[in-house]
Each structure stands twice: as C-alpha cells, then as structure tokens.
Amino acid sequence: MVTAFIMIKANTGEADRLRDSIETIDGVQSAYIVAGDVDIIAKAQVETPAAVKEIAATKIQGIDGVENTQTYIAMD
C-alpha cells in the first residue's frame, strides 16, 4: 500500500468546494483545509505509485479552481 500526502493550492475562495470534490475521489482517505503555504492537504492510500500520480496529476489537477499540487509519498 502506498500512502501519499498531496498539497493543494486553490484559487481564492475555492477551498471548501475543492475539499468536498477531492474527498469523493477514489483512493483519497481525507482532505483538510489548512493555514499556510497551501490551502488543502489530502491523504491518499492506493496500491501503486502510478495510482498516486493518477490522483494528483490527473484527477485533482483536473478540478477547476486548483492552481497547483505537490505530492509527497510516505516512506514507512
């Protein structure tokens, strides 16, 4: 199992809507609105690193209102 944390920068005023959309993506365990350099942190648990890329690069970045993402894979 691969665990990843995806940092998401949202357009102004879009964080609540984006969090709700992100939480519906298969493989995303949770998503939190946070204060700091990013607006949302999502936790994903999937079978492969390729599945992490699919979630971050395709599904999350494909949502209107997402400016940027950075993905960190946990090393457990």
NORBEL-V428073 format. One line per field, one symbol per residue. phi: phi as a letter, one per 30 degrees, with the letter a starting at -180 (. if undefined). burial: # if it has 9 or more other ideal C-beta (glycine too) atoms within 8 Angstrom, else .. A space follows every 10 residues. Layout:
phi->???
burial->???
//
This chain:
phi->.ccbccdbcc deiceddded dddddejdda bbdbckdccb ccccbbdbed dddddddcdd ddddjddabb cbcdcc
burial->.######### ...##..##. ###.#.##.. #......### ######.... ######.### #.#.##..#. #.#...
//
